[in-house]
Structure formats: structure tokens, C-alpha cells
Amino acid sequence: MKSIKPGRGPSGMSFIGSVVAIIFGIFWTIMAFSMTAGSPFGIEGSIFPLFGIIFVIVGIIQAVYHYKNATSENRFSEYDITDSSEEGDPSDKFIKREADDNYCPYCGATIKSDYSFCPKCGKNIRGE
């Protein structure tokens, strides 16, 4: 049974983008603190640097997620189609499926193992 898996390339590129966001957040925070140092605006002047801190926090969370997605065996996303013998489906631990349930490779509808055509899209799923 074919399963949709993430592409390692897109996840790797998203990891690099997350690292760039972290670096941007660090520079933003440093520049914002230097520009608002001694600001007469009090609390309003300290809100500006918080945007950089938020960039860093979100960037770290995304970098960890995308690095794991790019390097681990069980991955989440929708870019590669793999066979169940190559990689397991990580959603199996969350979704309870019948033993004879399969899914249409064209539309994803649930089909029984003895069906030749998908009841939803009507495509031939046996390739006969």
C-alpha cells in the first residue's frame, strides 16, 4: 500500500529557512534594543524588541521540526509517495483502521480490498 510521505528536500530547505529566521531575529533584537535603549516611551519602547525574540522562538521550533522531518524515518508531509515496506505510516498510531481497508491512490477514499474500482472517483484501482 502506497503512503504519502514528506520530501526530504523541502523539509531540508525549510530547516535552512528557519535558521535564517533565527539569525534575522537575533539581529532584529540586538538592533531594537540598541535603538530603544534609554527610550522615554517606557513599556512602549520595549515592545519593539519583542518581535525579534518571537522570531527566534518560532524559528527554533520550526528548525527542530523540519530537521526531524528531513532526517527521520517516519515523517509527516505530502511530497513523496512510498510503499509501506519502505517506511511505516506515522499516522497509524492515531487512526484506527479496519484490517481490510485500503485507500484509493487517486482520491484517498476508503475502499475494501476486493474492490476493483473506487466508489468515490470511479477510477480503476487494480490496474487491470
DSSP file with accessible surface (Angstrom, degrees, kcal/mol):
  #  RESIDUE AA STRUCTURE BP1 BP2  ACC     N-H-->O    O-->H-N    N-H-->O    O-->H-N    TCO  KAPPA ALPHA  PHI   PSI    X-CA   Y-CA   Z-CA
    1    1 A M              0   0   95      0, 0.0    83,-1.4     0, 0.0     2,-0.1   0.000 360.0 360.0 360.0 127.4    0.0    0.0    0.0
    2    2 A K  E     -A   83   0A 124     81,-0.2     2,-0.3   101,-0.2    81,-0.2  -0.475 360.0-167.8 -76.3 146.6    1.4    3.4   -1.0
    3    3 A S  E     -A   82   0A  18     79,-3.1    79,-3.1    -2,-0.1     2,-0.4  -0.989  23.7-115.7-136.5 145.4    1.6    6.1    1.6
    4    4 A I  E     +A   81   0A  98     -2,-0.3    73,-0.3    77,-0.2    77,-0.3  -0.683  39.9 174.4 -84.8 128.3    2.2    9.8    1.2
    5    5 A K  E     -A   80   0A   0     75,-5.3    75,-4.8    -2,-0.4    74,-0.6  -0.879  33.5 -93.9-128.7 162.3    5.5   11.0    2.9
    6    6 A P        -     0   0    0      0, 0.0     2,-0.3     0, 0.0    71,-0.1  -0.416  37.3-113.1 -77.0 150.4    7.3   14.2    3.1
    7    7 A G     >  -     0   0    2      1,-0.1     4,-1.4    -2,-0.1     5,-0.2  -0.642  15.7-143.5 -76.5 136.9   10.1   15.1    0.7
    8    8 A R  H  > S+     0   0   96     -2,-0.3     4,-2.4     2,-0.2     5,-0.2   0.872  97.5  57.8 -69.9 -33.4   13.4   15.3    2.4
    9    9 A G  H  > S+     0   0   48      2,-0.2     4,-2.6     1,-0.2     5,-0.2   0.960 106.5  44.8 -62.6 -53.4   14.5   18.2    0.2
   10   10 A P  H  > S+     0   0   53      0, 0.0     4,-2.1     0, 0.0    -1,-0.2   0.899 115.0  49.3 -60.8 -36.4   11.6   20.5    1.0
   11   11 A S  H  X S+     0   0    5     -4,-1.4     4,-1.8     2,-0.2    59,-0.2   0.899 111.0  50.4 -68.5 -37.5   12.0   19.8    4.7
   12   12 A G  H  X S+     0   0   22     -4,-2.4     4,-2.0     2,-0.2    -1,-0.2   0.907 110.9  48.3 -65.2 -39.9   15.7   20.4    4.5
   13   13 A M  H  X S+     0   0  140     -4,-2.6     4,-2.4     1,-0.2    -1,-0.2   0.878 109.4  52.8 -69.7 -34.7   15.2   23.7    2.7
   14   14 A S  H  X S+     0   0   50     -4,-2.1     4,-2.1    -5,-0.2    -1,-0.2   0.862 106.2  54.5 -66.6 -33.7   12.6   24.7    5.4
   15   15 A F  H  X S+     0   0   67     -4,-1.8     4,-2.1     2,-0.2    -2,-0.2   0.938 108.6  47.9 -62.3 -44.7   15.2   23.9    8.0
   16   16 A I  H  X S+     0   0  107     -4,-2.0     4,-2.2     1,-0.2    -2,-0.2   0.913 110.6  51.7 -63.6 -41.1   17.6   26.3    6.3
   17   17 A G  H  X S+     0   0   40     -4,-2.4     4,-2.2     1,-0.2    -1,-0.2   0.877 107.9  52.7 -62.0 -35.7   14.9   29.0    6.1
   18   18 A S  H  X S+     0   0    2     -4,-2.1     4,-2.1     2,-0.2    -1,-0.2   0.892 107.1  51.2 -67.3 -38.4   14.3   28.5    9.9
   19   19 A V  H  X S+     0   0   52     -4,-2.1     4,-2.4     2,-0.2    -2,-0.2   0.916 109.3  50.9 -64.2 -40.4   18.0   29.1   10.6
   20   20 A V  H  X S+     0   0   89     -4,-2.2     4,-2.8     1,-0.2    -2,-0.2   0.914 108.8  51.7 -62.9 -40.6   17.8   32.2    8.5
   21   21 A A  H  X S+     0   0   23     -4,-2.2     4,-2.5     2,-0.2    -1,-0.2   0.886 108.8  51.2 -63.4 -37.5   14.8   33.4   10.5
   22   22 A I  H  X S+     0   0   31     -4,-2.1     4,-2.3     2,-0.2    -2,-0.2   0.941 111.2  46.9 -64.0 -45.8   16.7   32.7   13.8
   23   23 A I  H  X S+     0   0   83     -4,-2.4     4,-2.4     1,-0.2     5,-0.2   0.927 112.7  50.0 -62.6 -43.7   19.6   34.8   12.6
   24   24 A F  H  X S+     0   0   93     -4,-2.8     4,-2.9     1,-0.2    -1,-0.2   0.922 110.2  50.9 -59.8 -44.0   17.3   37.6   11.5
   25   25 A G  H  X S+     0   0    0     -4,-2.5     4,-2.5     2,-0.2    -1,-0.2   0.881 108.9  50.9 -61.9 -38.9   15.5   37.5   14.9
   26   26 A I  H  X S+     0   0   81     -4,-2.3     4,-2.4     2,-0.2    -1,-0.2   0.949 113.4  44.2 -64.6 -48.0   18.8   37.8   16.7
   27   27 A F  H  X S+     0   0  133     -4,-2.4     4,-2.6     1,-0.2     5,-0.3   0.912 113.4  52.1 -63.2 -40.7   19.9   40.8   14.6
   28   28 A W  H  X S+     0   0   81     -4,-2.9     4,-2.9    -5,-0.2     5,-0.2   0.935 110.8  47.6 -58.8 -47.1   16.5   42.4   15.0
   29   29 A T  H  X S+     0   0   21     -4,-2.5     4,-2.6     2,-0.2     5,-0.2   0.930 112.8  47.6 -63.7 -44.7   16.6   42.0   18.7
   30   30 A I  H  X S+     0   0  100     -4,-2.4     4,-2.1     1,-0.2    -1,-0.2   0.941 116.1  44.0 -61.6 -47.5   20.1   43.5   19.1
   31   31 A M  H  X S+     0   0  107     -4,-2.6     4,-2.2     1,-0.2    -2,-0.2   0.903 113.7  50.9 -67.1 -38.6   19.3   46.4   16.8
   32   32 A A  H  X S+     0   0    1     -4,-2.9     4,-2.0    -5,-0.3    -1,-0.2   0.906 110.8  48.1 -67.3 -40.9   15.9   47.1   18.5
   33   33 A F  H  X S+     0   0  104     -4,-2.6     4,-0.7    -5,-0.2    -1,-0.2   0.897 112.5  49.1 -65.9 -37.5   17.4   47.0   22.0
   34   34 A S  H  < S+     0   0   74     -4,-2.1     3,-0.2    -5,-0.2    -2,-0.2   0.865 113.7  46.5 -70.5 -32.1   20.2   49.4   20.9
   35   35 A M  H  < S+     0   0  123     -4,-2.2    -1,-0.2     1,-0.2    -2,-0.2   0.809 117.5  41.8 -78.0 -29.8   17.6   51.8   19.3
   36   36 A T  H >< S+     0   0   30     -4,-2.0     3,-2.0    -5,-0.2    -1,-0.2   0.416  81.6 124.8 -98.6   3.2   15.2   51.8   22.3
   37   37 A A  T 3< S+     0   0   75     -4,-0.7    -3,-0.0     1,-0.3    -4,-0.0  -0.434  86.9   7.1 -64.4 128.4   17.9   52.0   25.0
   38   38 A G  T 3  S+     0   0   84      1,-0.2    -1,-0.3    -2,-0.2    -2,-0.0   0.736  92.2 167.9  72.3  21.0   17.1   55.0   27.2
   39   39 A S    X   -     0   0   37     -3,-2.0     3,-0.9     1,-0.1    -1,-0.2  -0.458  37.2-143.6 -68.5 137.1   13.8   55.5   25.3
   40   40 A P  T 3  S+     0   0  121      0, 0.0    -1,-0.1     0, 0.0    -4,-0.0   0.527  89.2  80.8 -77.4  -1.4   11.4   57.9   27.1
   41   41 A F  T >  S-     0   0  136      1,-0.2     3,-1.4    -5,-0.1     2,-0.2   0.508  77.1-162.9 -85.3  -5.3    8.4   55.8   26.0
   42   42 A G  T X> S+     0   0   51     -3,-0.9     4,-0.7     1,-0.3     3,-0.6  -0.381  71.3   8.0  65.4-121.9    8.8   53.2   28.8
   43   43 A I  H >> S+     0   0  119      1,-0.2     3,-0.7    -2,-0.2     4,-0.6   0.830 127.2  61.2 -65.9 -32.4    6.9   50.0   28.1
   44   44 A E  H X> S+     0   0  125     -3,-1.4     3,-0.7     1,-0.2     4,-0.6   0.867 101.5  53.5 -63.5 -34.2    6.1   51.0   24.5
   45   45 A G  H <4 S+     0   0   10     -3,-0.6    -1,-0.2     1,-0.2    -2,-0.2   0.729 104.9  54.7 -72.4 -21.4    9.8   51.2   23.7
   46   46 A S  H <X S+     0   0   50     -4,-0.7     4,-0.5    -3,-0.7    -1,-0.2   0.557  92.8  70.9 -90.5  -6.8   10.4   47.7   24.9
   47   47 A I  H XX S+     0   0   85     -3,-0.7     3,-0.9    -4,-0.6     4,-0.7   0.872  86.9  66.1 -74.0 -36.0    7.7   46.1   22.7
   48   48 A F  H >X S+     0   0   72     -4,-0.6     3,-1.1     1,-0.3     4,-0.5   0.905  99.3  49.2 -55.4 -45.6    9.7   46.6   19.5
   49   49 A P  H >> S+     0   0    0      0, 0.0     4,-1.5     0, 0.0     3,-0.6   0.767  95.7  74.3 -67.9 -20.4   12.5   44.2   20.5
   50   50 A L  H <X S+     0   0   82     -3,-0.9     4,-2.6    -4,-0.5     5,-0.2   0.814  85.4  64.3 -63.5 -27.9    9.9   41.5   21.4
   51   51 A F  H <X S+     0   0  110     -3,-1.1     4,-2.2    -4,-0.7    -1,-0.2   0.909 102.8  48.3 -61.0 -40.3    9.3   40.9   17.7
   52   52 A G  H <X S+     0   0    0     -3,-0.6     4,-2.2    -4,-0.5    -1,-0.2   0.898 110.0  51.3 -66.0 -39.7   12.9   39.7   17.3
   53   53 A I  H  X S+     0   0   61     -4,-1.5     4,-2.5     2,-0.2    -2,-0.2   0.917 109.7  50.3 -64.5 -39.9   12.5   37.4   20.3
   54   54 A I  H  X S+     0   0   95     -4,-2.6     4,-2.8     1,-0.2     5,-0.3   0.918 108.5  53.0 -64.2 -41.1    9.3   35.9   18.8
   55   55 A F  H  X S+     0   0   94     -4,-2.2     4,-2.4     1,-0.2    -1,-0.2   0.921 110.4  47.8 -57.7 -44.3   11.2   35.4   15.5
   56   56 A V  H  X S+     0   0   29     -4,-2.2     4,-2.4     2,-0.2    -2,-0.2   0.940 113.3  46.6 -64.7 -46.1   13.9   33.5   17.4
   57   57 A I  H  X S+     0   0   93     -4,-2.5     4,-2.2     2,-0.2    -2,-0.2   0.953 116.2  43.6 -63.5 -48.6   11.5   31.3   19.4
   58   58 A V  H  X S+     0   0   70     -4,-2.8     4,-2.7     1,-0.2     5,-0.2   0.909 113.1  53.5 -64.3 -39.3    9.3   30.4   16.3
   59   59 A G  H  X S+     0   0    1     -4,-2.4     4,-2.5    -5,-0.3    -1,-0.2   0.900 108.4  49.1 -62.2 -40.4   12.5   29.8   14.2
   60   60 A I  H  X S+     0   0   85     -4,-2.4     4,-2.4     2,-0.2     5,-0.2   0.938 111.8  48.7 -65.4 -44.3   13.9   27.4   16.8
   61   61 A I  H  X S+     0   0  113     -4,-2.2     4,-2.2     1,-0.2    -2,-0.2   0.942 115.3  44.4 -61.7 -45.7   10.6   25.4   16.9
   62   62 A Q  H  X S+     0   0   88     -4,-2.7     4,-3.0     1,-0.2     5,-0.3   0.890 111.0  53.9 -66.3 -39.5   10.4   25.3   13.1
   63   63 A A  H  X S+     0   0    9     -4,-2.5     4,-2.4    -5,-0.2     5,-0.2   0.928 110.0  47.1 -62.5 -42.9   14.1   24.3   12.8
   64   64 A V  H  X S+     0   0   94     -4,-2.4     4,-2.3     2,-0.2     5,-0.2   0.947 114.7  46.9 -63.6 -45.6   13.7   21.4   15.2
   65   65 A Y  H  X S+     0   0  116     -4,-2.2     4,-2.5    -5,-0.2    -2,-0.2   0.949 115.7  43.6 -62.0 -49.1   10.5   20.2   13.4
   66   66 A H  H  X S+     0   0   34     -4,-3.0     4,-2.2     2,-0.2   -51,-0.2   0.861 112.1  52.9 -69.7 -34.2   12.0   20.5    9.9
   67   67 A Y  H  X S+     0   0  132     -4,-2.4     4,-1.6    -5,-0.3     5,-0.2   0.943 112.3  45.4 -64.1 -44.7   15.3   18.9   10.9
   68   68 A K  H  X S+     0   0  133     -4,-2.3     4,-2.3    -5,-0.2    -2,-0.2   0.912 113.7  50.1 -62.4 -41.7   13.5   15.9   12.4
   69   69 A N  H  < S+     0   0    9     -4,-2.5    -1,-0.2    -5,-0.2    -2,-0.2   0.851 112.3  47.2 -66.2 -34.2   11.2   15.7    9.3
   70   70 A A  H  < S+     0   0   16     -4,-2.2    -1,-0.2   -59,-0.2    -2,-0.2   0.756 123.8  29.6 -79.8 -23.1   14.2   15.8    6.9
   71   71 A T  H  < S+     0   0   80     -4,-1.6    -2,-0.2    -5,-0.2    -3,-0.2   0.624  98.1  89.3-115.2 -14.4   16.3   13.2    8.7
   72   72 A S     <  -     0   0   30     -4,-2.3     3,-0.1    -5,-0.2    -4,-0.0  -0.379  69.4-130.3 -87.6 166.4   13.9   10.8   10.4
   73   73 A E  S    S+     0   0  125      1,-0.2     2,-0.8    -2,-0.1    -1,-0.1   0.918  97.6  53.5 -79.8 -46.0   12.4    7.6    9.0
   74   74 A N  S    S+     0   0   79     15,-0.1     2,-0.3    13,-0.1    -1,-0.2  -0.818  79.8 171.1 -94.4 109.6    8.8    8.2   10.0
   75   75 A R        -     0   0    9     -2,-0.8     2,-0.4    -3,-0.1    -6,-0.1  -0.811  28.5-136.6-122.6 157.6    7.9   11.6    8.5
   76   76 A F        +     0   0   87     -2,-0.3     2,-0.3   -71,-0.1   -71,-0.1  -0.953  54.8  77.6-114.0 133.5    4.8   13.8    8.1
   77   77 A S  S    S-     0   0   36     -2,-0.4    -2,-0.0   -73,-0.3   -73,-0.0  -0.951  70.8-101.5 163.0-162.7    4.0   15.8    4.9
   78   78 A E  S    S+     0   0  126     -2,-0.3     3,-0.1   -71,-0.1   -73,-0.0   0.005  82.6  90.8-139.2  35.8    2.7   15.3    1.4
   79   79 A Y  S    S+     0   0  131    -74,-0.6     2,-0.3     1,-0.1    -1,-0.0   0.840  78.9  45.8-104.5 -37.7    5.6   15.3   -1.1
   80   80 A D  E     -A    5   0A  65    -75,-4.8   -75,-5.3     2,-0.0     2,-0.6  -0.853  63.0-146.9-109.9 147.4    6.8   11.7   -1.6
   81   81 A I  E     +A    4   0A 114     -2,-0.3     2,-0.3   -77,-0.3   -77,-0.2  -0.954  27.9 175.4-111.6 119.6    4.8    8.5   -2.1
   82   82 A T  E     -A    3   0A  13    -79,-3.1   -79,-3.1    -2,-0.6     2,-0.2  -0.843  31.2-109.7-122.6 160.5    6.4    5.5   -0.6
   83   83 A D  E >>  -A    2   0A  50     -2,-0.3     4,-1.7   -81,-0.2     3,-1.6  -0.596  29.6-117.9 -86.4 151.6    5.5    1.8   -0.1
   84   84 A S  T 34 S+     0   0   71    -83,-1.4    -1,-0.1     1,-0.3   -82,-0.1   0.756 114.9  61.2 -64.1 -20.8    4.6    0.5    3.4
   85   85 A S  T 34 S+     0   0   99      1,-0.2    -1,-0.3   -84,-0.1     3,-0.1   0.762 106.0  47.5 -74.9 -21.6    7.6   -1.8    3.1
   86   86 A E  T <4 S-     0   0  116     -3,-1.6     2,-0.3     1,-0.3    -2,-0.2   0.903 130.5  -3.9 -82.4 -47.1    9.9    1.2    2.8
   87   87 A E  S  < S-     0   0   20     -4,-1.7    -1,-0.3   -84,-0.0   -13,-0.1  -0.993  70.6-120.1-147.2 143.4    8.5    3.2    5.7
   88   88 A G        -     0   0   35     -2,-0.3    -3,-0.0    -3,-0.1     3,-0.0  -0.319  34.8-107.2 -74.7 165.4    5.7    2.9    8.1
   89   89 A D    >   -     0   0   43      1,-0.1     3,-1.8   -15,-0.1     4,-0.3  -0.852  20.4-154.0 -96.7 116.6    2.9    5.5    8.3
   90   90 A P  G >  S+     0   0   12      0, 0.0     3,-0.8     0, 0.0     4,-0.2   0.744  91.4  65.0 -65.1 -18.4    3.3    7.6   11.4
   91   91 A S  G >> S+     0   0   25      1,-0.2     4,-1.7     2,-0.1     3,-1.5   0.642  78.5  85.4 -78.5 -10.0   -0.5    8.4   11.4
   92   92 A D  G <4 S+     0   0   84     -3,-1.8    -1,-0.2     1,-0.3     5,-0.1   0.817  83.1  58.4 -60.7 -29.9   -1.3    4.7   12.0
   93   93 A K  G <4 S+     0   0  162     -3,-0.8    -1,-0.3    -4,-0.3    -2,-0.1   0.704 113.8  38.1 -74.5 -14.2   -0.9    5.2   15.8
   94   94 A F  T <4 S+     0   0  147     -3,-1.5     2,-0.5    -4,-0.2    -2,-0.2   0.680 109.8  63.2-104.4 -23.8   -3.6    7.8   15.7
   95   95 A I  S  < S-     0   0   80     -4,-1.7     2,-0.6     2,-0.0    -1,-0.1  -0.916  70.1-145.7-112.4 123.9   -6.1    6.4   13.2
   96   96 A K        -     0   0  208     -2,-0.5     2,-0.3    -3,-0.1    -3,-0.1  -0.762  26.0-175.6 -88.4 121.6   -7.9    3.1   13.8
   97   97 A R        -     0   0   79     -2,-0.6     2,-0.1    -5,-0.1    -2,-0.0  -0.895  28.0-110.8-119.6 150.0   -8.3    1.2   10.5
   98   98 A E    >   -     0   0  125     -2,-0.3     3,-1.2     1,-0.1    -1,-0.0  -0.422  32.6-117.5 -69.3 153.1  -10.1   -2.0    9.6
   99   99 A A  T 3  S+     0   0  112      1,-0.3    -1,-0.1    -2,-0.1    -2,-0.0   0.846 113.7  41.9 -64.0 -34.2   -7.8   -4.8    8.5
  100  100 A D  T 3  S+     0   0   71      2,-0.0    13,-1.1    12,-0.0     2,-0.3   0.298  88.6 116.7 -99.8  12.1   -9.2   -5.0    5.0
  101  101 A D  E <   +B  112   0B  28     -3,-1.2     2,-0.3    11,-0.2    11,-0.2  -0.614  35.9 171.1 -79.7 136.8   -9.4   -1.2    4.4
  102  102 A N  E     -B  111   0B  49      9,-2.9     9,-3.0    -2,-0.3     2,-0.4  -0.819  25.3-123.0-129.8 176.3   -7.3    0.3    1.7
  103  103 A Y  E     -B  110   0B  60     -2,-0.3     7,-0.2     7,-0.2  -101,-0.2  -0.964  23.4-109.6-130.0 141.1   -7.3    3.8    0.2
  104  104 A C     >  -     0   0    4      5,-2.4     4,-1.5    -2,-0.4    21,-0.0  -0.474  20.7-145.1 -65.4 129.3   -7.7    4.9   -3.4
  105  105 A P  T  4 S+     0   0   94      0, 0.0    -1,-0.1     0, 0.0    20,-0.0   0.649  96.6  48.1 -72.1 -10.1   -4.4    6.2   -4.7
  106  106 A Y  T  4 S+     0   0  137      3,-0.1    -2,-0.0    17,-0.1    19,-0.0   0.861 132.7   5.1 -95.9 -44.6   -6.2    8.8   -6.7
  107  107 A C  T  4 S-     0   0   51      2,-0.1    -4,-0.0     0, 0.0     0, 0.0   0.549  89.8-121.0-121.0 -12.3   -8.7   10.4   -4.3
  108  108 A G     <  +     0   0   44     -4,-1.5     3,-0.1     1,-0.2     2,-0.0   0.533  55.8 152.9  85.6   5.8   -7.8    8.8   -0.9
  109  109 A A        -     0   0   17     -6,-0.1    -5,-2.4     1,-0.1     2,-0.3  -0.348  52.9-103.4 -68.7 149.7  -11.3    7.4   -0.3
  110  110 A T  E     +B  103   0B  76     -7,-0.2     2,-0.3    -9,-0.1    -7,-0.2  -0.583  47.5 177.1 -73.7 130.0  -11.6    4.3    1.9
  111  111 A I  E     -B  102   0B   6     -9,-3.0    -9,-2.9    -2,-0.3     2,-0.2  -0.954  29.7-112.7-133.0 152.6  -12.1    1.1   -0.2
  112  112 A K  E >   -B  101   0B  71     -2,-0.3     3,-1.6   -11,-0.2   -11,-0.2  -0.502  32.2-113.0 -80.5 156.6  -12.4   -2.6    0.6
  113  113 A S  T 3  S+     0   0   57    -13,-1.1    -1,-0.1     1,-0.3   -12,-0.1   0.731 113.6  56.2 -66.4 -20.9   -9.7   -4.9   -0.6
  114  114 A D  T 3  S+     0   0  123    -14,-0.1    -1,-0.3     2,-0.0     2,-0.2   0.474  82.8 109.2 -92.5   2.2  -12.0   -6.7   -3.0
  115  115 A Y    <   -     0   0   96     -3,-1.6     3,-0.1     1,-0.1    -4,-0.0  -0.507  45.3-171.5 -76.1 144.1  -13.0   -3.6   -4.9
  116  116 A S  S    S+     0   0   49      1,-0.2     9,-2.2    -2,-0.2    10,-1.0   0.654  74.8  38.5-102.2 -25.7  -11.7   -3.1   -8.5
  117  117 A F  B    S-C  124   0C 120      7,-0.2     7,-0.2     8,-0.2    -1,-0.2  -0.956  89.4-108.3-127.3 147.1  -12.9    0.5   -8.8
  118  118 A C     >  -     0   0    3      5,-2.2     4,-1.5    -2,-0.4    -7,-0.1  -0.568  19.8-146.9 -71.6 129.4  -13.1    3.4   -6.4
  119  119 A P  T  4 S+     0   0   92      0, 0.0    -1,-0.1     0, 0.0    -8,-0.1   0.725  95.4  45.2 -71.0 -17.2  -16.7    4.1   -5.3
  120  120 A K  T  4 S+     0   0  156      3,-0.1    -2,-0.0   -10,-0.1   -10,-0.0   0.929 130.5  14.6 -90.4 -53.2  -15.9    7.8   -5.0
  121  121 A C  T  4 S-     0   0   53      2,-0.1    -1,-0.0   -12,-0.0     0, 0.0   0.619  90.6-132.1-101.0 -16.2  -13.9    8.7   -8.1
  122  122 A G     <  +     0   0   47     -4,-1.5     2,-0.1     1,-0.2     3,-0.0   0.516  53.1 146.2  81.3   5.8  -14.6    5.6  -10.2
  123  123 A K        -     0   0  111      1,-0.1    -5,-2.2    -6,-0.1     2,-0.5  -0.447  58.6-103.9 -80.1 150.5  -11.0    5.0  -11.3
  124  124 A N  B     -C  117   0C  47     -7,-0.2    -7,-0.2     1,-0.2    -1,-0.1  -0.603  36.2-178.7 -72.1 117.1   -9.6    1.5  -11.8
  125  125 A I  S    S+     0   0   28     -9,-2.2    -8,-0.2    -2,-0.5    -1,-0.2   0.552  75.5  58.4 -98.1  -8.2   -7.5    0.8   -8.7
  126  126 A R  S    S-     0   0   92    -10,-1.0    -1,-0.2     2,-0.1    -9,-0.1   0.647  94.9-135.6 -92.6 -18.2   -6.4   -2.7   -9.8
  127  127 A G              0   0   71    -11,-0.3    -2,-0.1     1,-0.2   -11,-0.0   0.768 360.0 360.0  70.5  23.8   -4.7   -1.5  -13.0
  128  128 A E              0   0  178    -12,-0.2    -1,-0.2     0, 0.0    -2,-0.1  -0.592 360.0 360.0 -92.8 360.0   -6.3   -4.4  -14.9
